[in-house]
Amino acid sequence: MTMIPALLLQSDSSGSGIGGLLVAGITTIVMLALVLVLLAGLWKVFVKAGQPGWAAIVPIYNTYILLQIVGRPAWWLLLMLIPFVNLVVFIIVYVDLAKAFGQGAIFALLILFGIGLLMLGFGDYRYTRTAPTALPI
């Protein structure tokens, strides 16, 4: 039992311990940069829709604002707390977001992968607020 900590601290002569830390550090920096770029895209989408841009960086409140942008009721925020139901709700919201900017439902796939947020935020897309077309259940 006392050997386990010693084995964990042991390193070989190849320096793989430092290499692993380097890879982890680079991965962390890349992921942080990706998150910042996506937040910038969401910020621009909020501004285009007439909402405060800073709301994009506030957890839960940004989802509430997103529901306002797409024209869905605020109680849908509770649906997003239910596992598996939240996946369906987010897909519906992303489709409504695409329609609110004059795009089709297929564009929601781009939003799902983050590219659509950048396209909506930094592109020439205008907020038209034609969503939702379905009943506001």
A tleap script that builds the chain and sets N, CA, C and O, in Angstrom:
source leaprc.protein.ff14SB
mol = sequence {
  NMET THR MET ILE PRO ALA LEU LEU LEU GLN
  SER ASP SER SER GLY SER GLY ILE GLY GLY
  LEU LEU VAL ALA GLY ILE THR THR ILE VAL
  MET LEU ALA LEU VAL LEU VAL LEU LEU ALA
  GLY LEU TRP LYS VAL PHE VAL LYS ALA GLY
  GLN PRO GLY TRP ALA ALA ILE VAL PRO ILE
  TYR ASN THR TYR ILE LEU LEU GLN ILE VAL
  GLY ARG PRO ALA TRP TRP LEU LEU LEU MET
  LEU ILE PRO PHE VAL ASN LEU VAL VAL PHE
  ILE ILE VAL TYR VAL ASP LEU ALA LYS ALA
  PHE GLY GLN GLY ALA ILE PHE ALA LEU LEU
  ILE LEU PHE GLY ILE GLY LEU LEU MET LEU
  GLY PHE GLY ASP TYR ARG TYR THR ARG THR
  ALA PRO THR ALA LEU PRO CILE
}
set mol.1.N position { 0.823 -1.203 0.000 }
set mol.1.CA position { 0.000 0.000 0.000 }
set mol.1.C position { 0.862 1.258 0.000 }
set mol.1.O position { 0.493 2.258 -0.616 }
set mol.2.N position { 2.010 1.222 0.687 }
set mol.2.CA position { 2.859 2.405 0.733 }
set mol.2.C position { 3.651 2.597 -0.549 }
set mol.2.O position { 4.249 3.655 -0.748 }
set mol.3.N position { 3.669 1.617 -1.406 }
set mol.3.CA position { 4.412 1.717 -2.664 }
set mol.3.C position { 3.651 2.500 -3.733 }
set mol.3.O position { 4.254 3.015 -4.675 }
set mol.4.N position { 2.343 2.589 -3.590 }
set mol.4.CA position { 1.540 3.225 -4.643 }
set mol.4.C position { 1.922 4.692 -4.851 }
set mol.4.O position { 2.120 5.086 -6.000 }
set mol.5.N position { 2.039 5.528 -3.807 }
set mol.5.CA position { 2.448 6.914 -4.059 }
set mol.5.C position { 3.828 7.017 -4.697 }
set mol.5.O position { 4.064 7.885 -5.537 }
set mol.6.N position { 4.734 6.135 -4.301 }
set mol.6.CA position { 6.078 6.168 -4.890 }
set mol.6.C position { 6.033 5.803 -6.360 }
set mol.6.O position { 6.763 6.389 -7.159 }
set mol.7.N position { 5.190 4.843 -6.739 }
set mol.7.CA position { 5.063 4.449 -8.141 }
set mol.7.C position { 4.428 5.551 -8.984 }
set mol.7.O position { 4.774 5.728 -10.152 }
set mol.8.N position { 3.493 6.292 -8.377 }
set mol.8.CA position { 2.850 7.382 -9.108 }
set mol.8.C position { 3.816 8.529 -9.380 }
set mol.8.O position { 3.703 9.205 -10.402 }
set mol.9.N position { 4.751 8.751 -8.486 }
set mol.9.CA position { 5.708 9.836 -8.648 }
set mol.9.C position { 6.892 9.440 -9.519 }
set mol.9.O position { 7.668 10.297 -9.944 }
set mol.10.N position { 7.030 8.170 -9.781 }
set mol.10.CA position { 8.163 7.675 -10.554 }
set mol.10.C position { 8.017 8.085 -12.021 }
set mol.10.O position { 6.929 8.007 -12.591 }
set mol.11.N position { 9.102 8.511 -12.609 }
set mol.11.CA position { 9.076 8.860 -14.033 }
set mol.11.C position { 10.207 8.138 -14.736 }
set mol.11.O position { 11.204 7.765 -14.117 }
set mol.12.N position { 10.044 7.947 -16.026 }
set mol.12.CA position { 11.103 7.285 -16.780 }
set mol.12.C position { 12.038 8.337 -17.374 }
set mol.12.O position { 11.797 9.537 -17.241 }
set mol.13.N position { 13.078 7.891 -18.013 }
set mol.13.CA position { 14.077 8.815 -18.543 }
set mol.13.C position { 13.626 9.517 -19.811 }
set mol.13.O position { 14.297 10.442 -20.270 }
set mol.14.N position { 12.499 9.099 -20.392 }
set mol.14.CA position { 12.048 9.734 -21.639 }
set mol.14.C position { 11.370 11.070 -21.404 }
set mol.14.O position { 11.164 11.823 -22.356 }
set mol.15.N position { 11.021 11.387 -20.175 }
set mol.15.CA position { 10.391 12.665 -19.879 }
set mol.15.C position { 8.934 12.721 -20.285 }
set mol.15.O position { 8.412 13.805 -20.545 }
set mol.16.N position { 8.263 11.582 -20.346 }
set mol.16.CA position { 6.869 11.560 -20.784 }
set mol.16.C position { 5.956 12.290 -19.802 }
set mol.16.O position { 4.872 12.731 -20.182 }
set mol.17.N position { 6.374 12.422 -18.563 }
set mol.17.CA position { 5.568 13.162 -17.597 }
set mol.17.C position { 5.462 14.627 -17.979 }
set mol.17.O position { 4.382 15.214 -17.904 }
set mol.18.N position { 6.570 15.219 -18.387 }
set mol.18.CA position { 6.569 16.625 -18.802 }
set mol.18.C position { 5.842 16.781 -20.130 }
set mol.18.O position { 5.126 17.761 -20.335 }
set mol.19.N position { 6.020 15.823 -21.030 }
set mol.19.CA position { 5.320 15.879 -22.317 }
set mol.19.C position { 3.818 15.803 -22.149 }
set mol.19.O position { 3.067 16.483 -22.847 }
set mol.20.N position { 3.385 14.963 -21.209 }
set mol.20.CA position { 1.948 14.866 -20.932 }
set mol.20.C position { 1.396 16.169 -20.396 }
set mol.20.O position { 0.291 16.574 -20.757 }
set mol.21.N position { 2.159 16.831 -19.536 }
set mol.21.CA position { 1.738 18.131 -19.013 }
set mol.21.C position { 1.690 19.181 -20.116 }
set mol.21.O position { 0.799 20.030 -20.139 }
set mol.22.N position { 2.643 19.118 -21.018 }
set mol.22.CA position { 2.673 20.066 -22.132 }
set mol.22.C position { 1.450 19.894 -23.018 }
set mol.22.O position { 0.820 20.877 -23.410 }
set mol.23.N position { 1.114 18.652 -23.334 }
set mol.23.CA position { -0.068 18.380 -24.162 }
set mol.23.C position { -1.332 18.841 -23.448 }
set mol.23.O position { -2.214 19.430 -24.073 }
set mol.24.N position { -1.433 18.582 -22.149 }
set mol.24.CA position { -2.597 19.004 -21.380 }
set mol.24.C position { -2.701 20.531 -21.346 }
set mol.24.O position { -3.797 21.083 -21.444 }
set mol.25.N position { -1.574 21.202 -21.208 }
set mol.25.CA position { -1.586 22.664 -21.190 }
set mol.25.C position { -2.000 23.255 -22.522 }
set mol.25.O position { -2.783 24.204 -22.570 }
set mol.26.N position { -1.477 22.695 -23.608 }
set mol.26.CA position { -1.841 23.180 -24.935 }
set mol.26.C position { -3.315 22.915 -25.210 }
set mol.26.O position { -4.006 23.763 -25.774 }
set mol.27.N position { -3.795 21.741 -24.815 }
set mol.27.CA position { -5.208 21.415 -24.996 }
set mol.27.C position { -6.088 22.395 -24.227 }
set mol.27.O position { -7.113 22.848 -24.737 }
set mol.28.N position { -5.695 22.714 -23.019 }
set mol.28.CA position { -6.461 23.663 -22.210 }
set mol.28.C position { -6.502 25.037 -22.868 }
set mol.28.O position { -7.552 25.677 -22.901 }
set mol.29.N position { -5.386 25.485 -23.383 }
set mol.29.CA position { -5.337 26.794 -24.035 }
set mol.29.C position { -6.200 26.816 -25.291 }
set mol.29.O position { -6.908 27.791 -25.540 }
set mol.30.N position { -6.146 25.749 -26.080 }
set mol.30.CA position { -6.963 25.676 -27.299 }
set mol.30.C position { -8.447 25.664 -26.946 }
set mol.30.O position { -9.235 26.357 -27.589 }
set mol.31.N position { -8.839 24.896 -25.944 }
set mol.31.CA position { -10.252 24.830 -25.538 }
set mol.31.C position { -10.733 26.173 -24.992 }
set mol.31.O position { -11.857 26.587 -25.274 }
set mol.32.N position { -9.899 26.851 -24.217 }
set mol.32.CA position { -10.262 28.165 -23.693 }
set mol.32.C position { -10.427 29.166 -24.827 }
set mol.32.O position { -11.353 29.977 -24.800 }
set mol.33.N position { -9.556 29.125 -25.811 }
set mol.33.CA position { -9.679 30.008 -26.965 }
set mol.33.C position { -10.960 29.718 -27.737 }
set mol.33.O position { -11.635 30.643 -28.189 }
set mol.34.N position { -11.298 28.446 -27.891 }
set mol.34.CA position { -12.518 28.067 -28.594 }
set mol.34.C position { -13.755 28.569 -27.860 }
set mol.34.O position { -14.687 29.076 -28.486 }
set mol.35.N position { -13.768 28.431 -26.545 }
set mol.35.CA position { -14.892 28.921 -25.741 }
set mol.35.C position { -15.024 30.434 -25.875 }
set mol.35.O position { -16.136 30.946 -26.003 }
set mol.36.N position { -13.911 31.153 -25.849 }
set mol.36.CA position { -13.960 32.609 -25.978 }
set mol.36.C position { -14.481 33.037 -27.348 }
set mol.36.O position { -15.239 34.003 -27.446 }
set mol.37.N position { -14.088 32.338 -28.393 }
set mol.37.CA position { -14.573 32.661 -29.741 }
set mol.37.C position { -16.076 32.412 -29.837 }
set mol.37.O position { -16.806 33.225 -30.405 }
set mol.38.N position { -16.542 31.284 -29.280 }
set mol.38.CA position { -17.971 30.992 -29.320 }
set mol.38.C position { -18.775 31.981 -28.471 }
set mol.38.O position { -19.885 32.358 -28.847 }
set mol.39.N position { -18.223 32.399 -27.337 }
set mol.39.CA position { -18.900 33.421 -26.531 }
set mol.39.C position { -18.980 34.751 -27.273 }
set mol.39.O position { -19.970 35.472 -27.155 }
set mol.40.N position { -17.948 35.074 -28.029 }
set mol.40.CA position { -17.981 36.302 -28.830 }
set mol.40.C position { -19.079 36.212 -29.892 }
set mol.40.O position { -19.779 37.193 -30.144 }
set mol.41.N position { -19.230 35.047 -30.509 }
set mol.41.CA position { -20.296 34.861 -31.491 }
set mol.41.C position { -21.668 34.979 -30.862 }
set mol.41.O position { -22.558 35.614 -31.427 }
set mol.42.N position { -21.852 34.367 -29.682 }
set mol.42.CA position { -23.136 34.465 -28.988 }
set mol.42.C position { -23.411 35.899 -28.554 }
set mol.42.O position { -24.549 36.364 -28.621 }
set mol.43.N position { -22.368 36.602 -28.110 }
set mol.43.CA position { -22.498 38.009 -27.720 }
set mol.43.C position { -23.031 38.820 -28.902 }
set mol.43.O position { -23.952 39.620 -28.741 }
set mol.44.N position { -22.456 38.615 -30.086 }
set mol.44.CA position { -22.879 39.350 -31.283 }
set mol.44.C position { -24.312 38.981 -31.685 }
set mol.44.O position { -25.066 39.841 -32.141 }
set mol.45.N position { -24.690 37.712 -31.519 }
set mol.45.CA position { -26.064 37.294 -31.823 }
set mol.45.C position { -27.030 38.015 -30.891 }
set mol.45.O position { -28.073 38.496 -31.336 }
set mol.46.N position { -26.701 38.095 -29.616 }
set mol.46.CA position { -27.558 38.794 -28.663 }
set mol.46.C position { -27.705 40.265 -29.029 }
set mol.46.O position { -28.804 40.816 -28.972 }
set mol.47.N position { -26.602 40.897 -29.404 }
set mol.47.CA position { -26.655 42.320 -29.766 }
set mol.47.C position { -27.508 42.526 -31.009 }
set mol.47.O position { -28.299 43.468 -31.067 }
set mol.48.N position { -27.357 41.655 -32.008 }
set mol.48.CA position { -28.160 41.763 -33.222 }
set mol.48.C position { -29.653 41.597 -32.930 }
set mol.48.O position { -30.492 42.172 -33.624 }
set mol.49.N position { -29.978 40.816 -31.909 }
set mol.49.CA position { -31.369 40.574 -31.559 }
set mol.49.C position { -31.910 41.632 -30.595 }
set mol.49.O position { -33.048 41.526 -30.136 }
set mol.50.N position { -31.110 42.641 -30.289 }
set mol.50.CA position { -31.568 43.723 -29.425 }
set mol.50.C position { -31.470 43.421 -27.944 }
set mol.50.O position { -32.118 44.080 -27.132 }
set mol.51.N position { -30.686 42.453 -27.590 }
set mol.51.CA position { -30.485 42.093 -26.186 }
set mol.51.C position { -29.097 42.532 -25.751 }
set mol.51.O position { -28.234 42.770 -26.596 }
set mol.52.N position { -28.865 42.645 -24.437 }
set mol.52.CA position { -27.522 43.029 -23.991 }
set mol.52.C position { -26.504 41.930 -24.289 }
set mol.52.O position { -26.750 40.757 -24.009 }
set mol.53.N position { -25.382 42.308 -24.848 }
set mol.53.CA position { -24.353 41.340 -25.201 }
set mol.53.C position { -23.749 40.652 -23.999 }
set mol.53.O position { -23.397 39.475 -24.079 }
set mol.54.N position { -23.618 41.360 -22.878 }
set mol.54.CA position { -23.005 40.790 -21.691 }
set mol.54.C position { -23.801 39.602 -21.159 }
set mol.54.O position { -23.263 38.787 -20.408 }
set mol.55.N position { -25.068 39.492 -21.537 }
set mol.55.CA position { -25.894 38.379 -21.058 }
set mol.55.C position { -25.374 37.039 -21.576 }
set mol.55.O position { -25.701 35.995 -21.013 }
set mol.56.N position { -24.584 37.054 -22.621 }
set mol.56.CA position { -24.048 35.816 -23.188 }
set mol.56.C position { -23.079 35.120 -22.243 }
set mol.56.O position { -22.884 33.909 -22.345 }
set mol.57.N position { -22.475 35.858 -21.335 }
set mol.57.CA position { -21.477 35.257 -20.451 }
set mol.57.C position { -22.034 34.877 -19.081 }
set mol.57.O position { -21.295 34.371 -18.237 }
set mol.58.N position { -23.317 35.113 -18.849 }
set mol.58.CA position { -23.931 34.789 -17.561 }
set mol.58.C position { -24.675 33.457 -17.693 }
set mol.58.O position { -25.658 33.369 -18.428 }
set mol.59.N position { -24.214 32.425 -16.988 }
set mol.59.CA position { -24.876 31.120 -17.102 }
set mol.59.C position { -26.348 31.188 -16.693 }
set mol.59.O position { -26.710 31.976 -15.819 }
set mol.60.N position { -27.163 30.404 -17.290 }
set mol.60.CA position { -28.605 30.266 -17.104 }
set mol.60.C position { -29.344 31.504 -17.629 }
set mol.60.O position { -30.334 31.375 -18.349 }
set mol.61.N position { -28.868 32.696 -17.273 }
set mol.61.CA position { -29.504 33.912 -17.786 }
set mol.61.C position { -29.360 33.991 -19.304 }
set mol.61.O position { -30.261 34.478 -19.986 }
set mol.62.N position { -28.236 33.516 -19.836 }
set mol.62.CA position { -28.063 33.546 -21.282 }
set mol.62.C position { -29.064 32.623 -21.976 }
set mol.62.O position { -29.506 32.913 -23.087 }
set mol.63.N position { -29.415 31.535 -21.341 }
set mol.63.CA position { -30.425 30.641 -21.907 }
set mol.63.C position { -31.803 31.297 -21.856 }
set mol.63.O position { -32.595 31.148 -22.786 }
set mol.64.N position { -32.088 32.016 -20.786 }
set mol.64.CA position { -33.345 32.757 -20.679 }
set mol.64.C position { -33.453 33.808 -21.786 }
set mol.64.O position { -34.502 33.948 -22.416 }
set mol.65.N position { -32.372 34.537 -22.017 }
set mol.65.CA position { -32.365 35.544 -23.086 }
set mol.65.C position { -32.511 34.877 -24.448 }
set mol.65.O position { -33.204 35.396 -25.322 }
set mol.66.N position { -31.863 33.731 -24.634 }
set mol.66.CA position { -31.988 33.000 -25.891 }
set mol.66.C position { -33.434 32.585 -26.126 }
set mol.66.O position { -33.916 32.644 -27.257 }
set mol.67.N position { -34.131 32.167 -25.078 }
set mol.67.CA position { -35.549 31.830 -25.203 }
set mol.67.C position { -36.373 33.048 -25.584 }
set mol.67.O position { -37.317 32.932 -26.366 }
set mol.68.N position { -36.035 34.211 -25.047 }
set mol.68.CA position { -36.729 35.438 -25.430 }
set mol.68.C position { -36.489 35.767 -26.892 }
set mol.68.O position { -37.409 36.187 -27.595 }
set mol.69.N position { -35.262 35.581 -27.353 }
set mol.69.CA position { -34.914 35.897 -28.742 }
set mol.69.C position { -35.714 35.037 -29.704 }
set mol.69.O position { -36.185 35.531 -30.729 }
set mol.70.N position { -35.874 33.756 -29.390 }
set mol.70.CA position { -36.581 32.860 -30.306 }
set mol.70.C position { -38.084 32.865 -30.076 }
set mol.70.O position { -38.820 32.239 -30.839 }
set mol.71.N position { -38.554 33.550 -29.053 }
set mol.71.CA position { -39.982 33.678 -28.819 }
set mol.71.C position { -40.606 32.513 -28.075 }
set mol.71.O position { -41.806 32.272 -28.205 }
set mol.72.N position { -39.832 31.799 -27.315 }
set mol.72.CA position { -40.362 30.691 -26.518 }
set mol.72.C position { -40.614 31.170 -25.090 }
set mol.72.O position { -39.952 32.096 -24.623 }
set mol.73.N position { -41.575 30.540 -24.388 }
set mol.73.CA position { -41.882 30.979 -23.020 }
set mol.73.C position { -40.733 30.686 -22.053 }
set mol.73.O position { -39.939 29.769 -22.263 }
set mol.74.N position { -40.668 31.485 -20.997 }
set mol.74.CA position { -39.575 31.381 -20.027 }
set mol.74.C position { -39.602 30.061 -19.267 }
set mol.74.O position { -38.559 29.617 -18.788 }
set mol.75.N position { -40.752 29.426 -19.143 }
set mol.75.CA position { -40.810 28.170 -18.392 }
set mol.75.C position { -40.094 27.034 -19.122 }
set mol.75.O position { -39.864 25.977 -18.535 }
set mol.76.N position { -39.744 27.234 -20.383 }
set mol.76.CA position { -38.950 26.230 -21.092 }
set mol.76.C position { -37.572 26.077 -20.451 }
set mol.76.O position { -36.897 25.068 -20.653 }
set mol.77.N position { -37.164 27.070 -19.688 }
set mol.77.CA position { -35.903 26.966 -18.959 }
set mol.77.C position { -35.929 25.773 -18.000 }
set mol.77.O position { -34.907 25.121 -17.784 }
set mol.78.N position { -37.100 25.496 -17.429 }
set mol.78.CA position { -37.234 24.330 -16.547 }
set mol.78.C position { -37.103 23.021 -17.327 }
set mol.78.O position { -36.574 22.036 -16.811 }
set mol.79.N position { -37.586 23.014 -18.571 }
set mol.79.CA position { -37.448 21.812 -19.393 }
set mol.79.C position { -35.987 21.494 -19.674 }
set mol.79.O position { -35.619 20.337 -19.874 }
set mol.80.N position { -35.166 22.525 -19.687 }
set mol.80.CA position { -33.751 22.325 -19.980 }
set mol.80.C position { -32.997 21.708 -18.801 }
set mol.80.O position { -31.827 21.348 -18.934 }
set mol.81.N position { -33.650 21.585 -17.666 }
set mol.81.CA position { -33.037 20.956 -16.508 }
set mol.81.C position { -33.309 19.452 -16.459 }
set mol.81.O position { -32.729 18.744 -15.636 }
set mol.82.N position { -34.181 18.968 -17.327 }
set mol.82.CA position { -34.548 17.552 -17.349 }
set mol.82.C position { -33.646 16.818 -18.341 }
set mol.82.O position { -33.602 17.171 -19.519 }
set mol.83.N position { -32.930 15.803 -17.868 }
set mol.83.CA position { -32.042 15.067 -18.785 }
set mol.83.C position { -32.812 14.483 -19.969 }
set mol.83.O position { -33.954 14.046 -19.821 }
set mol.84.N position { -32.199 14.479 -21.107 }
set mol.84.CA position { -32.704 13.998 -22.392 }
set mol.84.C position { -33.789 14.909 -22.967 }
set mol.84.O position { -33.833 15.117 -24.180 }
set mol.85.N position { -34.657 15.450 -22.130 }
set mol.85.CA position { -35.643 16.421 -22.610 }
set mol.85.C position { -34.910 17.678 -23.062 }
set mol.85.O position { -35.292 18.307 -24.049 }
set mol.86.N position { -33.847 18.041 -22.331 }
set mol.86.CA position { -33.100 19.244 -22.669 }
set mol.86.C position { -32.468 19.152 -24.055 }
set mol.86.O position { -32.316 20.170 -24.731 }
set mol.87.N position { -32.101 17.952 -24.484 }
set mol.87.CA position { -31.531 17.796 -25.825 }
set mol.87.C position { -32.549 18.159 -26.898 }
set mol.87.O position { -32.230 18.858 -27.860 }
set mol.88.N position { -33.774 17.679 -26.723 }
set mol.88.CA position { -34.843 17.982 -27.680 }
set mol.88.C position { -35.173 19.465 -27.648 }
set mol.88.O position { -35.356 20.085 -28.696 }
set mol.89.N position { -35.249 20.036 -26.453 }
set mol.89.CA position { -35.590 21.454 -26.308 }
set mol.89.C position { -34.514 22.329 -26.962 }
set mol.89.O position { -34.837 23.296 -27.651 }
set mol.90.N position { -33.245 21.993 -26.750 }
set mol.90.CA position { -32.178 22.784 -27.366 }
set mol.90.C position { -32.212 22.688 -28.884 }
set mol.90.O position { -31.933 23.674 -29.567 }
set mol.91.N position { -32.544 21.536 -29.418 }
set mol.91.CA position { -32.659 21.419 -30.879 }
set mol.91.C position { -33.783 22.304 -31.392 }
set mol.91.O position { -33.629 22.981 -32.409 }
set mol.92.N position { -34.916 22.302 -30.694 }
set mol.92.CA position { -36.041 23.164 -31.089 }
set mol.92.C position { -35.635 24.630 -31.014 }
set mol.92.O position { -35.947 25.409 -31.915 }
set mol.93.N position { -34.938 25.011 -29.940 }
set mol.93.CA position { -34.514 26.400 -29.778 }
set mol.93.C position { -33.521 26.798 -30.871 }
set mol.93.O position { -33.590 27.911 -31.392 }
set mol.94.N position { -32.601 25.900 -31.220 }
set mol.94.CA position { -31.642 26.207 -32.284 }
set mol.94.C position { -32.330 26.330 -33.639 }
set mol.94.O position { -31.950 27.179 -34.446 }
set mol.95.N position { -33.325 25.506 -33.898 }
set mol.95.CA position { -34.094 25.637 -35.145 }
set mol.95.C position { -34.827 26.979 -35.152 }
set mol.95.O position { -34.846 27.672 -36.169 }
set mol.96.N position { -35.431 27.343 -34.016 }
set mol.96.CA position { -36.110 28.643 -33.918 }
set mol.96.C position { -35.132 29.803 -34.078 }
set mol.96.O position { -35.475 30.825 -34.671 }
set mol.97.N position { -33.912 29.650 -33.551 }
set mol.97.CA position { -32.908 30.698 -33.698 }
set mol.97.C position { -32.521 30.869 -35.161 }
set mol.97.O position { -32.375 31.990 -35.648 }
set mol.98.N position { -32.357 29.756 -35.849 }
set mol.98.CA position { -32.035 29.830 -37.277 }
set mol.98.C position { -33.163 30.525 -38.032 }
set mol.98.O position { -32.907 31.365 -38.895 }
set mol.99.N position { -34.404 30.182 -37.714 }
set mol.99.CA position { -35.551 30.806 -38.386 }
set mol.99.C position { -35.681 32.283 -38.030 }
set mol.99.O position { -36.117 33.089 -38.853 }
set mol.100.N position { -35.301 32.639 -36.796 }
set mol.100.CA position { -35.368 34.043 -36.377 }
set mol.100.C position { -34.391 34.910 -37.157 }
set mol.100.O position { -34.572 36.123 -37.257 }
set mol.101.N position { -33.365 34.291 -37.706 }
set mol.101.CA position { -32.407 35.019 -38.530 }
set mol.101.C position { -32.603 34.735 -40.014 }
set mol.101.O position { -31.710 34.987 -40.823 }
set mol.102.N position { -33.786 34.203 -40.372 }
set mol.102.CA position { -34.125 33.994 -41.767 }
set mol.102.C position { -33.486 32.780 -42.407 }
set mol.102.O position { -33.384 32.721 -43.632 }
set mol.103.N position { -33.057 31.824 -41.630 }
set mol.103.CA position { -32.414 30.622 -42.150 }
set mol.103.C position { -33.335 29.423 -41.951 }
set mol.103.O position { -34.319 29.500 -41.216 }
set mol.104.N position { -33.010 28.331 -42.606 }
set mol.104.CA position { -33.801 27.118 -42.501 }
set mol.104.C position { -33.386 26.262 -41.319 }
set mol.104.O position { -32.451 26.580 -40.584 }
set mol.105.N position { -34.113 25.167 -41.162 }
set mol.105.CA position { -33.868 24.263 -40.042 }
set mol.105.C position { -32.517 23.568 -40.158 }
set mol.105.O position { -31.928 23.204 -39.140 }
set mol.106.N position { -32.018 23.378 -41.361 }
set mol.106.CA position { -30.715 22.732 -41.549 }
set mol.106.C position { -29.601 23.601 -40.960 }
set mol.106.O position { -28.587 23.081 -40.494 }
set mol.107.N position { -29.787 24.905 -40.983 }
set mol.107.CA position { -28.798 25.821 -40.416 }
set mol.107.C position { -28.624 25.579 -38.916 }
set mol.107.O position { -27.584 25.913 -38.349 }
set mol.108.N position { -29.645 24.996 -38.271 }
set mol.108.CA position { -29.562 24.696 -36.837 }
set mol.108.C position { -28.429 23.723 -36.546 }
set mol.108.O position { -27.862 23.745 -35.453 }
set mol.109.N position { -28.090 22.870 -37.511 }
set mol.109.CA position { -26.945 21.973 -37.318 }
set mol.109.C position { -25.650 22.757 -37.174 }
set mol.109.O position { -24.784 22.405 -36.373 }
set mol.110.N position { -25.526 23.816 -37.953 }
set mol.110.CA position { -24.332 24.655 -37.836 }
set mol.110.C position { -24.297 25.362 -36.480 }
set mol.110.O position { -23.228 25.540 -35.896 }
set mol.111.N position { -25.468 25.762 -35.985 }
set mol.111.CA position { -25.534 26.390 -34.665 }
set mol.111.C position { -25.158 25.375 -33.602 }
set mol.111.O position { -24.462 25.701 -32.640 }
set mol.112.N position { -25.617 24.149 -33.775 }
set mol.112.CA position { -25.319 23.093 -32.811 }
set mol.112.C position { -23.819 22.876 -32.671 }
set mol.112.O position { -23.330 22.606 -31.574 }
set mol.113.N position { -23.092 22.992 -33.766 }
set mol.113.CA position { -21.646 22.796 -33.726 }
set mol.113.C position { -20.881 24.088 -33.476 }
set mol.113.O position { -19.650 24.075 -33.485 }
set mol.114.N position { -21.567 25.197 -33.255 }
set mol.114.CA position { -20.916 26.455 -32.922 }
set mol.114.C position { -20.571 27.317 -34.111 }
set mol.114.O position { -20.429 28.531 -33.965 }
set mol.115.N position { -20.434 26.733 -35.272 }
set mol.115.CA position { -20.085 27.510 -36.458 }
set mol.115.C position { -21.209 28.474 -36.808 }
set mol.115.O position { -20.967 29.595 -37.255 }
set mol.116.N position { -22.445 28.021 -36.597 }
set mol.116.CA position { -23.604 28.856 -36.907 }
set mol.116.C position { -23.670 30.113 -36.062 }
set mol.116.O position { -24.095 31.164 -36.543 }
set mol.117.N position { -23.250 30.018 -34.793 }
set mol.117.CA position { -23.233 31.210 -33.939 }
set mol.117.C position { -22.268 32.255 -34.492 }
set mol.117.O position { -22.562 33.450 -34.501 }
set mol.118.N position { -21.123 31.785 -34.946 }
set mol.118.CA position { -20.149 32.714 -35.521 }
set mol.118.C position { -20.681 33.322 -36.817 }
set mol.118.O position { -20.494 34.510 -37.079 }
set mol.119.N position { -21.346 32.495 -37.623 }
set mol.119.CA position { -21.897 32.998 -38.872 }
set mol.119.C position { -23.006 34.021 -38.614 }
set mol.119.O position { -23.059 35.063 -39.267 }
set mol.120.N position { -23.892 33.719 -37.660 }
set mol.120.CA position { -24.978 34.653 -37.335 }
set mol.120.C position { -24.441 35.930 -36.708 }
set mol.120.O position { -24.886 37.029 -37.037 }
set mol.121.N position { -23.485 35.776 -35.805 }
set mol.121.CA position { -22.968 36.939 -35.088 }
set mol.121.C position { -22.118 37.860 -35.937 }
set mol.121.O position { -22.270 39.080 -35.881 }
set mol.122.N position { -21.226 37.282 -36.721 }
set mol.122.CA position { -20.280 38.096 -37.472 }
set mol.122.C position { -20.636 38.228 -38.947 }
set mol.122.O position { -19.979 38.973 -39.674 }
set mol.123.N position { -21.663 37.520 -39.398 }
set mol.123.CA position { -22.068 37.585 -40.796 }
set mol.123.C position { -23.079 38.697 -41.040 }
set mol.123.O position { -23.337 39.527 -40.169 }
set mol.124.N position { -23.639 38.697 -42.229 }
set mol.124.CA position { -24.609 39.724 -42.623 }
set mol.124.C position { -26.049 39.327 -42.322 }
set mol.124.O position { -26.971 39.924 -42.878 }
set mol.125.N position { -26.267 38.358 -41.478 }
set mol.125.CA position { -27.611 37.896 -41.161 }
set mol.125.C position { -28.320 38.918 -40.284 }
set mol.125.O position { -27.723 39.513 -39.387 }
set mol.126.N position { -29.606 39.108 -40.562 }
set mol.126.CA position { -30.408 40.055 -39.790 }
set mol.126.C position { -31.440 39.311 -38.960 }
set mol.126.O position { -31.984 38.289 -39.379 }
set mol.127.N position { -31.693 39.842 -37.787 }
set mol.127.CA position { -32.705 39.279 -36.892 }
set mol.127.C position { -34.072 39.716 -37.381 }
set mol.127.O position { -34.375 40.909 -37.406 }
set mol.128.N position { -34.905 38.745 -37.775 }
set mol.128.CA position { -36.228 39.073 -38.319 }
set mol.128.C position { -37.362 38.702 -37.380 }
set mol.128.O position { -38.484 39.179 -37.549 }
set mol.129.N position { -37.094 37.877 -36.414 }
set mol.129.CA position { -38.067 37.437 -35.386 }
set mol.129.C position { -39.332 36.847 -35.994 }
set mol.129.O position { -40.444 37.196 -35.598 }
set mol.130.N position { -39.152 35.950 -36.961 }
set mol.130.CA position { -40.301 35.242 -37.510 }
set mol.130.C position { -40.551 33.939 -36.765 }
set mol.130.O position { -41.514 33.232 -37.066 }
set mol.131.N position { -39.702 33.610 -35.801 }
set mol.131.CA position { -39.872 32.376 -35.027 }
set mol.131.C position { -40.769 32.666 -33.824 }
set mol.131.O position { -40.836 33.822 -33.407 }
set mol.132.N position { -41.430 31.727 -33.269 }
set mol.132.CA position { -41.558 30.336 -33.670 }
set mol.132.C position { -42.740 30.151 -34.607 }
set mol.132.O position { -43.703 30.916 -34.556 }
set mol.133.N position { -42.672 29.168 -35.437 }
set mol.133.CA position { -43.787 28.874 -36.314 }
set mol.133.C position { -44.688 27.812 -35.704 }
set mol.133.O position { -45.844 27.673 -36.103 }
set mol.134.N position { -44.165 27.060 -34.738 }
set mol.134.CA position { -44.960 26.034 -34.070 }
set mol.134.C position { -45.741 26.660 -32.917 }
set mol.134.O position { -45.520 27.812 -32.546 }
set mol.135.N position { -46.641 25.888 -32.371 }
set mol.135.CA position { -47.416 26.367 -31.223 }
set mol.135.C position { -46.510 26.541 -30.018 }
set mol.135.O position { -45.667 25.681 -29.765 }
set mol.136.N position { -46.655 27.631 -29.261 }
set mol.136.CA position { -45.817 27.839 -28.070 }
set mol.136.C position { -46.348 27.019 -26.911 }
set mol.136.O position { -46.980 27.558 -26.003 }
set mol.137.N position { -46.104 25.769 -26.935 }
set mol.137.CA position { -46.675 24.783 -26.006 }
set mol.137.C position { -46.618 25.254 -24.579 }
set mol.137.O position { -47.057 24.542 -23.676 }
savepdb mol mol.pdb
quit
